[in-house]
């Protein structure tokens, strides 16, 4: 993030160094409303960044109740505690999955939301809860619909780029199911910057914005970038029924309202893969 003047407190069950310094971390359960209330009254809080969720789409399909708890109930509890403690603003990490699984055009924020997964439905429910509190209780909100985020530690990532890097590091073939499937990849540092911009934005009512690059990048192109840094790794391409489909964002609203712009996906992915191509396999096994 470019703004070091934002002081953060991380509220979670488990501490990680990537979240915040230990002295700015509070161990608590977001599913316990009274616990959230206590923290919100104890500290002077100007805004909430809500990142809690269960982003594993397959896991959400297998356990929809747990998905509801983390993706919806965590938001409802946060909003209610904010209402009681008079905290004025929330910036929420939503998902492009609220639009569905594919589109023939760049998606705008007012396009129909037709989620095709449990995860997408629950993210949309969370958005609606935020909208309700914004309209009825005056809580300012910035909902950021994140597209395909990349750039974190591959050891921790479950998305396609991390999977490819991990397989390449272990000299395993990289499997591409549908090389013409495309995604809108956005670097994690750019996403972080969008949250800072969301905190500083001054809108009197709730806004919903896409956070992507606005560019289509195919899975085959990603595999080619990975192979350029791991020339001895074999890329295996298979056709799939959804080959040639995907989602990508119209970024005009985020640029206008936040001043947001993401780096080129191909350049960003190339730099990201290069960073880990010389790492020891044991670090990521």
VOGU-3710 file (C-alpha; in Angstrom, 3 decimals, decimal comma):
1> xxxxxxxxxx> 0,000/0,000/0,000  1,200/3,497/-0,744  -0,321/5,114/2,341  1,568/4,278/5,542  -0,573/6,648/7,608  -3,371/4,110/7,932  -3,112/2,289/11,247  -4,683/-1,152/11,094  -5,886/-3,706/13,612  -6,277/-7,274/12,381
11> xxxxxxxxxx> -9,192/-9,209/13,846  -8,927/-12,967/13,257  -8,715/-16,387/14,869  -5,219/-17,074/13,574  -2,273/-14,701/13,387  -0,106/-14,569/10,292  2,815/-12,242/9,705  1,292/-11,212/6,395  -1,808/-9,879/8,153  -0,297/-7,421/10,631
21> xxxxxxxxxx> 2,286/-7,053/13,379  1,459/-9,145/16,443  0,756/-6,075/18,542  -1,928/-5,026/16,058  -3,672/-8,385/16,024  -6,695/-9,406/18,078  -7,672/-13,032/18,411  -11,438/-13,299/18,154  -14,210/-15,060/16,260  -16,132/-12,967/13,754
31> xxxxxxxxxx> -19,087/-15,322/14,112  -19,551/-14,144/17,718  -21,424/-10,838/17,555  -20,756/-9,846/21,178  -17,027/-10,300/20,659  -17,072/-7,970/17,663  -19,136/-5,413/19,565  -16,646/-5,389/22,437  -13,723/-4,696/20,091  -15,608/-2,055/18,143
41> xxxxxxxxxx> -16,463/-0,169/21,344  -12,988/-0,603/22,827  -11,064/0,930/19,910  -11,619/4,141/17,981  -12,331/2,757/14,522  -12,939/4,928/11,475  -13,574/2,189/8,914  -13,719/-1,570/8,463  -12,034/-3,553/5,706  -13,890/-6,859/5,512
51> xxxxxxxxxx> -11,762/-9,644/4,010  -13,284/-12,636/5,790  -14,633/-15,349/3,535  -14,349/-18,852/2,163  -13,135/-18,293/-1,401  -12,731/-21,979/-2,296  -15,625/-22,415/-4,726  -15,532/-26,236/-4,658  -15,468/-26,304/-0,854  -18,442/-23,928/-0,711
61> xxxxxxxxxx> -20,372/-26,291/-2,975  -19,602/-29,196/-0,634  -20,353/-27,295/2,572  -22,887/-24,527/1,840  -23,632/-23,962/5,532  -20,004/-23,164/6,340  -19,896/-20,987/3,237  -22,925/-19,074/4,508  -21,341/-18,547/7,912  -18,074/-17,138/6,551
71> xxxxxxxxxx> -19,321/-15,383/3,419  -22,631/-13,987/4,711  -22,965/-14,213/8,489  -19,533/-12,694/9,079  -20,690/-9,655/7,100  -24,029/-9,417/8,907  -22,318/-9,577/12,306  -19,828/-6,916/11,262  -22,558/-4,596/10,006  -24,649/-4,964/13,151
81> xxxxxxxxxx> -21,655/-4,284/15,386  -20,829/-1,254/13,236  -24,386/0,027/13,640  -24,256/-0,334/17,419  -20,773/1,200/17,722  -21,503/3,953/15,183  -18,637/3,033/12,833  -19,303/4,954/9,625  -17,719/2,975/6,782  -16,977/-0,497/5,396
91> xxxxxxxxxx> -14,888/-1,575/2,407  -15,909/-5,081/1,406  -14,118/-7,717/-0,669  -16,769/-9,169/-2,958  -16,187/-11,268/-6,066  -16,718/-11,248/-9,810  -18,496/-14,588/-9,348  -21,678/-12,611/-8,584  -21,916/-12,073/-12,361  -21,841/-15,787/-13,179
101> xxxxxxxxxx> -19,207/-17,825/-14,999  -18,860/-16,174/-18,409  -19,784/-13,113/-20,408  -19,516/-11,991/-24,011  -18,594/-8,436/-23,033  -16,681/-6,496/-20,426  -18,846/-6,459/-17,323  -20,162/-3,243/-15,832  -21,297/-2,918/-12,245  -24,958/-2,509/-13,237
111> xxxxxxxxxx> -24,992/-5,661/-15,385  -27,243/-8,502/-14,163  -25,915/-10,599/-11,287  -26,607/-14,271/-11,993  -24,195/-16,265/-9,842  -23,841/-19,907/-10,798  -22,178/-21,144/-7,610  -22,928/-21,246/-3,886  -19,949/-18,966/-3,333  -21,243/-16,412/-5,837
121> xxxxxxxxxx> -24,752/-16,498/-4,328  -23,372/-15,938/-0,845  -21,182/-13,047/-1,948  -24,242/-11,453/-3,524  -26,222/-11,930/-0,289  -23,411/-10,181/1,580  -23,533/-7,291/-0,897  -27,282/-6,993/-0,356  -26,842/-6,929/3,426  -24,324/-4,102/3,068
131> xxxxxxxxxx> -26,667/-2,215/0,769  -29,463/-2,576/3,321  -27,357/-1,142/6,157  -26,154/1,643/3,889  -29,681/2,656/2,915  -31,295/2,204/6,318  -28,560/3,191/8,776  -26,310/5,499/6,793  -23,226/3,273/6,816  -20,992/4,296/3,930
141> xxxxxxxxxx> -19,850/1,323/1,866  -17,430/0,532/-0,933  -17,974/-2,946/-2,343  -15,080/-4,144/-4,488  -15,841/-7,015/-6,858  -12,457/-8,662/-7,209  -11,635/-10,545/-10,384  -8,806/-13,128/-10,521  -6,242/-12,040/-7,939  -2,647/-13,251/-8,297
151> xxxxxxxxxx> 0,750/-12,303/-6,924  0,838/-13,787/-3,431  3,036/-16,592/-2,125  2,311/-19,624/-4,360  2,620/-21,895/-1,338  -0,526/-20,281/0,087  -2,422/-19,772/-3,159  -5,081/-22,055/-4,615  -5,694/-20,210/-7,861  -4,434/-21,311/-11,284
161> xxxxxxxxxx> -1,179/-19,310/-11,352  -0,053/-20,581/-7,936  -0,923/-24,142/-8,957  1,160/-23,814/-12,114  4,141/-22,335/-10,262  4,031/-25,031/-7,600  3,908/-27,809/-10,201  6,746/-26,245/-12,170  8,883/-25,894/-9,038  8,433/-29,617/-8,472
171> xxxxxxxxxx> 9,233/-30,407/-12,140  5,706/-31,703/-12,684  3,756/-31,156/-15,912  1,495/-28,103/-16,032  -2,019/-29,160/-17,028  -4,173/-26,666/-18,939  -7,835/-27,643/-19,221  -9,154/-25,289/-21,867  -6,245/-23,161/-23,128  -8,558/-20,525/-24,591
181> xxxxxxxxxx> -10,443/-19,957/-21,332  -9,695/-16,429/-20,224  -9,576/-14,552/-16,947  -9,142/-10,965/-15,829  -6,005/-11,218/-13,691  -5,260/-8,431/-11,211  -2,126/-8,218/-9,054  -2,557/-8,474/-5,288  -0,630/-5,232/-4,747  -3,051/-3,397/-7,022
191> xxxxxxxxxx> -5,947/-4,944/-5,121  -4,439/-3,742/-1,838  -4,144/-0,270/-3,301  -7,818/-0,347/-4,282  -8,752/-0,922/-0,631  -6,661/2,090/0,422  -8,401/4,136/-2,257  -11,734/2,816/-1,009  -10,938/3,924/2,544  -10,060/7,421/1,339
201> xxxxxxxxxx> -13,006/7,762/-1,054  -15,702/10,156/0,049  -19,051/8,957/-1,253  -22,175/9,758/0,716  -23,786/6,436/-0,172  -22,727/2,931/-1,091  -20,822/2,221/-4,290  -19,963/-1,081/-5,984  -16,890/-1,278/-8,195  -15,067/-3,847/-10,305
211> xxxxxxxxxx> -11,419/-4,426/-9,423  -9,620/-6,078/-12,306  -7,270/-5,160/-15,114  -9,924/-4,853/-17,801  -7,876/-7,266/-19,933  -8,527/-10,837/-21,072  -5,632/-13,262/-20,548  -6,051/-16,909/-21,547  -4,964/-19,832/-19,383  -2,812/-20,965/-22,290
221> xxxxxxxxxx> -0,984/-17,626/-22,248  -0,358/-18,010/-18,514  1,054/-21,497/-19,082  3,357/-20,104/-21,770  4,684/-17,494/-19,342  5,315/-20,187/-16,733  7,116/-22,360/-19,288  9,321/-19,441/-20,345  10,773/-19,465/-16,825  10,722/-23,263/-16,475
231> xxxxxxxxxx> 11,799/-24,436/-19,959  12,138/-28,067/-18,863  8,548/-28,283/-17,625  6,018/-29,880/-19,952  2,699/-28,131/-20,642  -0,213/-30,480/-21,349  -3,270/-28,903/-22,966  -6,705/-30,513/-22,845  -9,958/-29,273/-24,307  -12,873/-28,526/-21,993
241> xxxxxxxxxx> -16,566/-27,727/-22,553  -16,044/-24,139/-21,358  -13,011/-23,453/-23,534  -13,065/-19,872/-24,802  -15,216/-18,507/-21,972  -14,579/-16,320/-18,944  -15,206/-12,956/-17,295  -13,464/-9,625/-17,624  -14,192/-6,234/-16,150  -15,081/-2,825/-17,412
251> xxxxxxxxxx> -12,855/-0,594/-15,289  -14,275/2,829/-16,135  -16,142/3,274/-12,832  -13,200/2,293/-10,605  -10,942/4,634/-12,568  -13,434/7,498/-12,311  -14,421/7,077/-8,653  -11,183/5,767/-7,124  -8,504/6,655/-9,646  -7,744/2,933/-9,807
261> xxxxxxxxxx> -5,615/1,381/-12,540  -3,989/-2,063/-12,516  -0,709/-3,107/-14,089  -0,611/-5,135/-17,298  -1,481/-8,771/-16,429  1,084/-10,291/-18,795  3,876/-8,113/-17,418  2,726/-8,653/-13,847  2,376/-12,426/-14,226  5,783/-12,638/-15,927
271> xxxxxxxxxx> 7,443/-10,750/-13,044  5,582/-12,852/-10,477  6,626/-16,179/-12,029  10,205/-14,937/-12,459  10,384/-14,112/-8,761  9,746/-17,715/-7,797  11,439/-19,518/-10,682  14,783/-19,490/-8,853  13,300/-20,511/-5,464  14,101/-23,805/-3,870
281> xxxxx> 11,479/-26,487/-4,413  11,401/-27,290/-0,708  10,177/-23,796/0,092  6,948/-24,399/-1,778  6,424/-28,171/-1,572
//
